[in-house]
Amino acid sequence: MTGADQAITVRWSSLLKRVADAADARNQIAHARTVHNAGLVNVPFGNKNTTGKATRIEPPRMELRKRKGADESLWALDMMIQEAERSSKLFGHLSAFAKTLRGETVPPHRLDE
């Protein structure tokens, strides 16, 4: 940013990095393939006179997987929720930055990084 003071320039640089990270995460999520995992199931095998009862050892889950070259990124549900929260917070910080540049008052909760 030309002509801006040091604090504005540092803040803008920080926001740009966060925007790039958010864009990369969004790209991974948007172009990932869905993988459904039923979880581990234990099926006991006893003698021929008894029937075994299957029990679920691990809960079922859904994941997103994105392969890029030899690397594969995995997005579990909790990771996607965290990314949505980060993106929402980033949007608020970008809005606050724009208000600062226009000379408007910014709510204090929008200034926390």
Sequence and secondary structure as in RCSB ss.txt:
>XXXX:A:sequence
MTGADQAITVRWSSLLKRVADAADARNQIAHARTVHNAGLVNVPFGNKNTTGKATRIEPPRMELRKRKGADESLW
ALDMMIQEAERSSKLFGHLSAFAKTLRGETVPPHRLDE
>XXXX:A:secstr
 TT  HHHHHHHHHHHHHHHHHHHHHHHHHT EEEEE   EE     TTS    EESS  EEEEEEEETTEEEEE
EHHHHHHHHHHHHHHHHHHHHHHHHHHT    GGGT  
